[in-house]
Amino acid sequence: MSGFLRWIASGPATGAANMAIDESLLETVRSSGDSVLRTYGWNPPTLSLGYGQDLDDIDLDRCHQLGVGLVRRPTGGRAVLHWNELTYCFGSLSPEGDDSIQKTYLTVGRCLQKGLRLFGVDVELSRGRVGSGHRAACFASTSRSEITVRGRKLVGSAQRRIRGALLQHGSLLVGGQHQLLAEIVEEESVASIEASAIHLKQLLSEVDMDTLARRVAEGFAEELGVTLQPGDLSQEEQLRADELENVKYGSHDHLHRRQTAASIDS
């Protein structure tokens, strides 16, 4: 990769807008070859589905009652409730090799580990899968190289390769609202999610979101050995994101699609 990492710290946005921005940035990565990191939030709280995940296990009426939006991610994995958390999106050119997915997942895990330690949280990388990989909720199980504290998952991530570029999403839990997944996803319970996951407010007395985002970005830059380059979307990237939001991520057909995508689950 180049000697710098572009970092975009975004405010909260709808699910469709967030996913459209991430795909727009991935197109820039593909054309420029430069890596990018975006950190952001969600408004309203939103349930994101993996690219190939069916809606069968999701209680759509309960989402509506809770005021929770719905969107389908370009990455794989399972359902994530984005509510009182920090999301990261990392994009780069895809490395080659049969084991490149696991190696990249480990590299990103180390970046997150360094950033969270800079923030004052001693986290570990999971060494293997814990829990059932068939459950519909992301935080119901842990995969190799994911961020954990005392064996419980703090960051849930998912990765996908798209035409020569790599996109990895992750949700860093700040509060306990993710437990509402038990009301949205069938066959999940508060007890099972609580046993599998942990959030920052269980570890720290105070969480400043701007500082958290900056420490995560600094962790990426330090681990990758590059200079952090804060910035904003270009006009072209914003226009492309607006187009993708209208024709793809905000559409009923895309949300309700049924397709199995090659991905690495979280």
Buried (B, 14 or more C-beta within 10 A) or exposed (E): EEEBBBBBBBEBBBBBBBBBBBBBBBBBBBEEEBBBBBBBBBBEBBBBBBBBBBBEBBBBEBBEEBEBBBBBBBBBBBBBBBBBBBBBBBBBBBBEEEEEBBEBBBBBBBBBBBBBEBBEBEBBBBEEEBBEEEBBBBBBBBBBBBBBBEEBBBBBBBBBBBEEBBBBBBBBBBBBBBBBBBBBBEEBBEEBBBEBBBBBBBBBEEBEBEEBBBBBBBBBBBBBEBEBBEEEBEEEBBEBBBEBBEEBBBBEEBBEBEEEEEBBBB
